[in-house]
Amino acid sequence: MNDFIAHILVVDDDDGIRSLVKQYLNENNFLVTTSNSAENAEEKISIIKFDLIVLDVMMAGKSGLEFIKNNKSTIDTPIILLTAKVETEDRVGGLEIGADDYLPKPFEPKELVLRIKNILNKTKKIDQKRVVKFDNIKIDLNKLLVFKNENEFKINNTEKIILEKMINNPGKSFSREDIGKLIDLDKERSIDVIITRLRKKIETDPKNPKYLQTLRGVGYVLWIE
């Protein structure tokens, strides 16, 4: 997959499975966001464009199959179902409504990783909107890098999520509350620290930001056009 780093959403109401899958995928160089319910996952996909979704079928509240049926925005996003059901008709039903693959529980994490890689190798096309250039700066969300003059800066998953949202909404302001919902963080001071860190990577003069600006009483905005 070259330098492309896929962002995976793992949806399961079992804390142990979420933790195990996240750890194993992280070890295999995937970015991972988790949700403990279909409802929470719907909030995440309204904000973030994921490259693949690992989705449990049987969950409290809305099921994984209901999640697929009710969210047409995932039609271009590969989905792997995790299912305890063993009946063929149940598996076929999941594939018929839009899933790309399924994996019966219990499963080996290594097999899940192989299935993810196989699907992405077949279907993934790098989204050029994730690579933006302005003045002497280039932000490459695929490689998680910022290039500024002759310098190269690594961005982490939290910074990537914020930049991805702002890049796709240039000129739109985001309050601290908006950003907190993006990254599951409700401490305003911590959000300010993250913005300060981002400015050091993308601004020529971080103390007098030209691109990632503060709108007093409103929040933050990214001007790149």
C-alpha positions as a Markdown table, in Angstrom:
| # | Residue | x | y | z |
|---|---|---|---|---|
| 1 | Met | 0.0 | 0.0 | 0.0 |
| 2 | Asn | 3.0 | 2.2 | -0.4 |
| 3 | Asp | 2.9 | 5.2 | 1.9 |
| 4 | Phe | -0.9 | 5.3 | 2.3 |
| 5 | Ile | -2.0 | 4.8 | 5.9 |
| 6 | Ala | -5.6 | 3.6 | 6.2 |
| 7 | His | -8.0 | 4.9 | 8.8 |
| 8 | Ile | -10.2 | 2.1 | 10.2 |
| 9 | Leu | -13.4 | 2.5 | 12.3 |
| 10 | Val | -14.0 | -0.4 | 14.6 |
| 11 | Val | -17.6 | -0.7 | 15.9 |
| 12 | Asp | -18.3 | -3.2 | 18.7 |
| 13 | Asp | -20.0 | -3.0 | 22.0 |
| 14 | Asp | -17.6 | -5.5 | 23.6 |
| 15 | Asp | -14.8 | -3.5 | 25.3 |
| 16 | Gly | -12.4 | -6.4 | 25.1 |
| 17 | Ile | -12.8 | -6.9 | 21.4 |
| 18 | Arg | -12.5 | -3.2 | 20.6 |
| 19 | Ser | -9.3 | -3.0 | 22.6 |
| 20 | Leu | -7.8 | -6.1 | 21.0 |
| 21 | Val | -8.6 | -5.1 | 17.5 |
| 22 | Lys | -7.4 | -1.6 | 18.0 |
| 23 | Gln | -4.1 | -2.7 | 19.5 |
| 24 | Tyr | -3.5 | -5.3 | 16.7 |
| 25 | Leu | -4.3 | -2.8 | 13.9 |
| 26 | Asn | -2.1 | -0.1 | 15.4 |
| 27 | Glu | 0.7 | -2.6 | 15.5 |
| 28 | Asn | 0.1 | -3.2 | 11.8 |
| 29 | Asn | 0.4 | 0.6 | 11.0 |
| 30 | Phe | -3.3 | 1.4 | 10.7 |
| 31 | Leu | -5.0 | 4.4 | 12.2 |
| 32 | Val | -7.9 | 3.3 | 14.3 |
| 33 | Thr | -11.0 | 5.0 | 15.7 |
| 34 | Thr | -13.4 | 3.0 | 17.8 |
| 35 | Ser | -17.1 | 3.2 | 18.6 |
| 36 | Asn | -19.1 | 1.2 | 21.2 |
| 37 | Ser | -22.4 | 1.4 | 19.4 |
| 38 | Ala | -23.9 | 1.9 | 15.9 |
| 39 | Glu | -25.3 | 5.2 | 17.1 |
| 40 | Asn | -21.9 | 6.5 | 18.1 |
| 41 | Ala | -20.4 | 5.2 | 14.8 |
| 42 | Glu | -23.0 | 7.3 | 12.9 |
| 43 | Glu | -21.7 | 10.4 | 14.7 |
| 44 | Lys | -18.1 | 9.5 | 13.7 |
| 45 | Ile | -18.9 | 8.8 | 10.0 |
| 46 | Ser | -20.7 | 12.2 | 9.8 |
| 47 | Ile | -17.4 | 13.8 | 10.6 |
| 48 | Ile | -14.6 | 11.6 | 9.4 |
| 49 | Lys | -14.1 | 9.8 | 6.0 |
| 50 | Phe | -12.9 | 6.3 | 7.0 |
| 51 | Asp | -11.1 | 3.9 | 4.6 |
| 52 | Leu | -12.8 | 0.8 | 6.0 |
| 53 | Ile | -15.2 | -0.2 | 8.8 |
| 54 | Val | -15.0 | -3.3 | 11.0 |
| 55 | Leu | -18.6 | -3.7 | 12.2 |
| 56 | Asp | -20.1 | -6.1 | 14.8 |
| 57 | Val | -23.5 | -7.4 | 13.8 |
| 58 | Met | -25.1 | -8.1 | 17.2 |
| 59 | Met | -25.0 | -5.0 | 19.4 |
| 60 | Ala | -27.2 | -3.4 | 22.0 |
| 61 | Gly | -29.4 | -0.8 | 20.4 |
| 62 | Lys | -29.1 | -0.6 | 16.6 |
| 63 | Ser | -27.5 | -3.7 | 15.0 |
| 64 | Gly | -24.7 | -3.6 | 12.5 |
| 65 | Leu | -27.1 | -4.5 | 9.7 |
| 66 | Glu | -29.4 | -1.6 | 10.6 |
| 67 | Phe | -26.3 | 0.6 | 10.6 |
| 68 | Ile | -25.5 | -0.3 | 7.0 |
| 69 | Lys | -29.1 | 0.0 | 5.9 |
| 70 | Asn | -29.6 | 3.5 | 7.5 |
| 71 | Asn | -26.3 | 5.0 | 6.4 |
| 72 | Lys | -26.0 | 5.5 | 2.6 |
| 73 | Ser | -22.9 | 7.5 | 3.1 |
| 74 | Thr | -21.0 | 4.3 | 3.7 |
| 75 | Ile | -21.8 | 2.9 | 0.3 |
| 76 | Asp | -18.3 | 3.6 | -0.9 |
| 77 | Thr | -16.6 | 2.5 | 2.3 |
| 78 | Pro | -15.6 | -1.2 | 2.6 |
| 79 | Ile | -17.2 | -3.0 | 5.5 |
| 80 | Ile | -16.1 | -6.2 | 7.3 |
| 81 | Leu | -18.8 | -7.7 | 9.5 |
| 82 | Leu | -17.9 | -9.5 | 12.8 |
| 83 | Thr | -20.6 | -12.0 | 13.5 |
| 84 | Ala | -21.3 | -14.7 | 16.0 |
| 85 | Lys | -24.0 | -16.0 | 13.7 |
| 86 | Val | -23.1 | -19.1 | 11.8 |
| 87 | Glu | -26.1 | -19.6 | 9.5 |
| 88 | Thr | -25.3 | -19.1 | 5.8 |
| 89 | Glu | -28.4 | -17.0 | 5.3 |
| 90 | Asp | -27.3 | -14.6 | 7.9 |
| 91 | Arg | -23.9 | -14.1 | 6.3 |
| 92 | Val | -25.4 | -13.8 | 2.9 |
| 93 | Gly | -27.9 | -11.2 | 4.2 |
| 94 | Gly | -25.0 | -9.1 | 5.4 |
| 95 | Leu | -23.3 | -9.2 | 2.1 |
| 96 | Glu | -26.5 | -8.5 | 0.2 |
| 97 | Ile | -27.1 | -5.2 | 2.0 |
| 98 | Gly | -23.6 | -3.8 | 1.4 |
| 99 | Ala | -20.9 | -5.6 | 3.5 |
| 100 | Asp | -17.8 | -6.6 | 1.6 |
| 101 | Asp | -16.7 | -9.5 | 3.9 |
| 102 | Tyr | -17.5 | -11.2 | 7.2 |
| 103 | Leu | -15.5 | -12.9 | 9.9 |
| 104 | Pro | -17.1 | -15.2 | 12.4 |
| 105 | Lys | -16.4 | -14.8 | 16.1 |
| 106 | Pro | -14.1 | -15.9 | 17.7 |
| 107 | Phe | -11.5 | -14.8 | 15.1 |
| 108 | Glu | -7.8 | -14.5 | 14.9 |
| 109 | Pro | -6.7 | -10.8 | 14.7 |
| 110 | Lys | -4.1 | -11.8 | 12.1 |
| 111 | Glu | -6.8 | -13.0 | 9.8 |
| 112 | Leu | -8.7 | -9.8 | 10.2 |
| 113 | Val | -5.6 | -7.8 | 9.3 |
| 114 | Leu | -5.1 | -9.9 | 6.2 |
| 115 | Arg | -8.8 | -9.4 | 5.1 |
| 116 | Ile | -8.5 | -5.7 | 5.6 |
| 117 | Lys | -5.3 | -5.5 | 3.5 |
| 118 | Asn | -6.8 | -7.6 | 0.8 |
| 119 | Ile | -9.9 | -5.4 | 0.5 |
| 120 | Leu | -7.9 | -2.1 | 0.6 |
| 121 | Asn | -5.5 | -3.4 | -2.0 |
| 122 | Lys | -8.4 | -4.0 | -4.3 |
| 123 | Thr | -10.6 | -1.0 | -3.7 |
| 124 | Lys | -8.6 | 1.9 | -2.3 |
| 125 | Lys | -7.8 | 4.9 | -4.4 |
| 126 | Ile | -5.9 | 7.6 | -2.7 |
| 127 | Asp | -8.1 | 10.7 | -2.3 |
| 128 | Gln | -6.2 | 13.7 | -3.7 |
| 129 | Lys | -8.2 | 16.0 | -1.5 |
| 130 | Arg | -6.1 | 14.7 | 1.4 |
| 131 | Val | -3.1 | 16.3 | -0.2 |
| 132 | Val | -3.2 | 20.1 | -0.2 |
| 133 | Lys | -0.6 | 22.7 | -1.1 |
| 134 | Phe | -0.6 | 26.4 | -0.3 |
| 135 | Asp | 2.3 | 28.8 | -0.5 |
| 136 | Asn | 5.4 | 26.8 | 0.6 |
| 137 | Ile | 3.5 | 24.3 | 2.6 |
| 138 | Lys | 2.2 | 20.8 | 1.7 |
| 139 | Ile | -0.1 | 18.8 | 4.0 |
| 140 | Asp | -0.2 | 15.1 | 3.1 |
| 141 | Leu | -2.9 | 13.3 | 5.2 |
| 142 | Asn | -2.2 | 10.0 | 3.5 |
| 143 | Lys | 1.4 | 10.0 | 4.7 |
| 144 | Leu | 0.6 | 11.9 | 7.9 |
| 145 | Leu | 3.3 | 14.5 | 7.1 |
| 146 | Val | 3.5 | 18.3 | 6.8 |
| 147 | Phe | 6.2 | 19.6 | 4.5 |
| 148 | Lys | 7.3 | 23.2 | 5.1 |
| 149 | Asn | 10.3 | 24.7 | 3.3 |
| 150 | Glu | 13.0 | 22.1 | 3.7 |
| 151 | Asn | 11.4 | 20.7 | 6.9 |
| 152 | Glu | 9.2 | 17.7 | 7.4 |
| 153 | Phe | 6.8 | 17.3 | 10.4 |
| 154 | Lys | 5.0 | 14.2 | 11.5 |
| 155 | Ile | 1.3 | 14.6 | 12.4 |
| 156 | Asn | -0.5 | 12.2 | 14.8 |
| 157 | Asn | -4.0 | 10.7 | 14.5 |
| 158 | Thr | -5.6 | 13.5 | 16.5 |
| 159 | Glu | -4.0 | 16.2 | 14.4 |
| 160 | Lys | -4.9 | 14.3 | 11.2 |
| 161 | Ile | -8.6 | 14.2 | 12.2 |
| 162 | Ile | -8.7 | 17.9 | 12.9 |
| 163 | Leu | -6.8 | 18.9 | 9.7 |
| 164 | Glu | -9.0 | 16.5 | 7.6 |
| 165 | Lys | -12.2 | 18.2 | 8.7 |
| 166 | Met | -10.8 | 21.7 | 8.3 |
| 167 | Ile | -9.2 | 21.0 | 4.9 |
| 168 | Asn | -12.5 | 19.8 | 3.6 |
| 169 | Asn | -14.3 | 22.8 | 5.0 |
| 170 | Pro | -12.0 | 25.7 | 4.2 |
| 171 | Gly | -13.1 | 29.0 | 5.8 |
| 172 | Lys | -15.5 | 27.3 | 8.2 |
| 173 | Ser | -15.1 | 28.1 | 11.9 |
| 174 | Phe | -14.9 | 25.3 | 14.5 |
| 175 | Ser | -15.5 | 26.0 | 18.1 |
| 176 | Arg | -13.6 | 24.2 | 20.8 |
| 177 | Glu | -16.7 | 22.1 | 21.4 |
| 178 | Asp | -16.8 | 21.1 | 17.7 |
| 179 | Ile | -13.2 | 20.1 | 17.8 |
| 180 | Gly | -13.7 | 18.3 | 21.1 |
| 181 | Lys | -16.5 | 16.1 | 19.5 |
| 182 | Leu | -14.2 | 15.3 | 16.7 |
| 183 | Ile | -11.4 | 13.9 | 18.9 |
| 184 | Asp | -13.4 | 12.8 | 22.0 |
| 185 | Leu | -11.9 | 15.5 | 24.2 |
| 186 | Asp | -13.8 | 17.9 | 26.3 |
| 187 | Lys | -10.9 | 19.9 | 27.9 |
| 188 | Glu | -10.6 | 23.3 | 26.2 |
| 189 | Arg | -7.1 | 23.8 | 27.4 |
| 190 | Ser | -6.0 | 20.5 | 25.8 |
| 191 | Ile | -7.6 | 21.5 | 22.6 |
| 192 | Asp | -5.7 | 24.9 | 22.6 |
| 193 | Val | -2.5 | 22.9 | 23.1 |
| 194 | Ile | -3.2 | 20.8 | 20.1 |
| 195 | Ile | -3.9 | 23.8 | 17.9 |
| 196 | Thr | -0.7 | 25.4 | 19.1 |
| 197 | Arg | 1.2 | 22.3 | 18.2 |
| 198 | Leu | -0.4 | 22.3 | 14.7 |
| 199 | Arg | 0.5 | 25.9 | 14.2 |
| 200 | Lys | 4.2 | 25.1 | 14.8 |
| 201 | Lys | 4.0 | 22.6 | 12.0 |
| 202 | Ile | 2.1 | 24.5 | 9.3 |
| 203 | Glu | 2.8 | 28.2 | 10.1 |
| 204 | Thr | 5.9 | 30.2 | 9.1 |
| 205 | Asp | 5.3 | 32.3 | 12.2 |
| 206 | Pro | 3.2 | 30.3 | 14.7 |
| 207 | Lys | 2.8 | 33.3 | 17.0 |
| 208 | Asn | 1.2 | 35.3 | 14.2 |
| 209 | Pro | -0.8 | 32.6 | 12.3 |
| 210 | Lys | -1.7 | 33.2 | 8.7 |
| 211 | Tyr | -3.6 | 29.9 | 8.0 |
| 212 | Leu | -4.9 | 28.4 | 11.3 |
| 213 | Gln | -6.4 | 31.5 | 12.8 |
| 214 | Thr | -8.4 | 32.2 | 16.0 |
| 215 | Leu | -11.8 | 33.9 | 15.6 |
| 216 | Arg | -12.3 | 35.6 | 19.0 |
| 217 | Gly | -15.4 | 34.3 | 20.7 |
| 218 | Val | -16.0 | 31.7 | 17.9 |
| 219 | Gly | -13.2 | 29.2 | 17.6 |
| 220 | Tyr | -10.7 | 28.3 | 14.9 |
| 221 | Val | -10.6 | 28.5 | 11.1 |
| 222 | Leu | -8.2 | 27.2 | 8.5 |
| 223 | Trp | -7.6 | 29.6 | 5.5 |
| 224 | Ile | -5.8 | 27.8 | 2.7 |
| 225 | Glu | -7.5 | 29.2 | -0.4 |
